[in-house]
Amino acid sequence: MQEVLFTTEPALWSQYPLALDGWVCPDCGEVITPRYLEPEEAEALFQNGLSAAETGRWEEAERALRRLCNSWPRYAPARVYLAQVLMLQDESRVPPEVDAHLEAALSGEGLSNQAPLAELLARARLTRGDVEGALQAIARCSLEPEHAVQLADWARGRGDLYDRGSKALIELLEQGQPPREEVARAVDDLLEHLQHRPDSWAALWLAGRGQALLQELEASCVLLRRASQLQPEHPDVLREYCLALLRVGLNEDALEPARKARELRPEDAGLVTNLAVAELLAGDPDAAKALAERALRLNPKDANNRSLLLLLEDVCMGRCQPPRSLGEISGRESERGTIQQ
């Protein structure tokens, strides 16, 4: 008998995933399954699956973990990681087999800490909108009392929506021109989370930034104002609130958060530049020029700060009219370069 790995052709894998070790007779073609992997083989396969998952090689990770689950069906860690891999490939839905793997892990062996299992059980149910089911799943797991309380609170507050929305939006904010539909989806997740946790300043802050990308400027300003009220000493929150006010033309109102942010982090050249822009748009080009000079001293290699200073010199010398909005500034300088986004 020869050892064989029975697996689906790549073109069929997504619909019919199969990875099963067995034997086949080279003479008569008789097939025997499963072939139970030796402990050393199983450990190597488990590590390969984890390594592939960590680098986003989902199909490779899934194949390794399926082989392990088929050979060692009661080995709970393999079930947990396979369920996680299946969920990570599309966080907006949960394949039906995920529940079967998690239930098998709950009654399986080799899982000394059930916290990851409890979170996955809860997350799978929350993805379907079943908060009560998530709470029941948490209660079935063996957890430290404090962790059980924290996880239940996370489930009641739809922390899964915050996790998914914040992760997606942070990645999208790093892109130059992110796809609008993806930004909207991430913002919707954060707004739904806020229905359960209206005082989540981090969700308000991120959703406000996302709405700015969508050019929903008034709504962005409302969310960022609420975030700044909850976190009045957070420079990054104040920075975004300042920008939101400038985008809707509330230039004088933008001075207070801009000044506070600079006070909290005086050596941050970007925050000094933001205050310079706010002073300029609020009608004080001389104060703006002094701030732009300070920003350039803090970061002399920043060409955008230098360009802002040249613009301010022209304004102060009467060579051009002062801009009245961010839109006018962006007509002369790139807003992205002049303002610390």
Phi, psi and omega in degrees: 000139180251139176289137183220144170255115177272119181216158182284150173300145183309324182292338183256354190302316186297330181265326183227073181288128178218132175209096189225124177277141179199194176235155173219139178278124182291342182270308185256349179082008179297139182244134175234128178222157351275163168264120182282122183290144174291154182307320180295319177297316183297317180296317179296319180294320179298314180295323177297318179297317179296316181299317179296320181295321182297334181253014175075016176272076192296316183296318179296318179296316181297319181297316180296315183288327176295318177302316182292318179295323180289328181274320181238075189296340181262006180278099189298319181302322179294320178297316182297313183290326177294317177300319180295317178299317180296322181286324183291336181291335175205096187286354180272351179214161180238116176302142183305326184291344179302316181300319180297318179294319182290322176295320178296323179293324181297327180256006183271200185231159172091006181249100183283334181239115183270005181300312178298324179294317179299318180294319179293318176301314180294316183297321179299319181285324179294325178301332176268004180081014185261083182294316181298320177297324178295318180295321178294321179295319178298319182294335181283343185268153178274102185231156169297139184308317181296319180291323178298319179295316180297317182292322177295320178296320176301318181292316180298326180273008183052052176298338177297324179292319177296315181302313183290314182293317182292318179300313181295316185290322178300319177293320182291325180295338179279349180271151180294308180227081183292151178300129185301318184295327179288321176297315181299321180295317180294318178297319178300319177300316181292321179293323177292320175301320181294338174295331179266330181228075186295344180258022176280097185297325181294320178293320177299315182298312182290317180297322177297319178294321178295319179295328175296320177298326180277002182064026173267072196287320179295316180295321177300317182296320180297313181294318182288331173296316179297320179298319181290330177291327179279331181230069185287354180245018183257110185303321182292322177294316179296322178302311182292325178293319176303312180297321180298318179295319178296323181295328181262009174084010177271067190293317180293323178296332182288343183296318184298306178295327179294317180293319180295317179299317180294322178297321181286330182223072190293339182267007179273107184300324180297319179291326176295319178297318179301318178295322178300316180294318179298317178297319179298311183288336177276357173104017179235079183294332179293315176297322180296320181295317179299321179291320179296323176295319178297317179298321180292325176293324179291326182219078185292346181272355183278107182295330181290322175298320179297319179295321178298319180296321177297320177298316181293325176297320177297318181295312183294330179273000179078014181280345176205159178286145177293139176294152182248356182206165174299326178299320179291322178297318183293341175288338180253326179225157176291124178302322182297323179283323185282322182257135177284107185277000000 
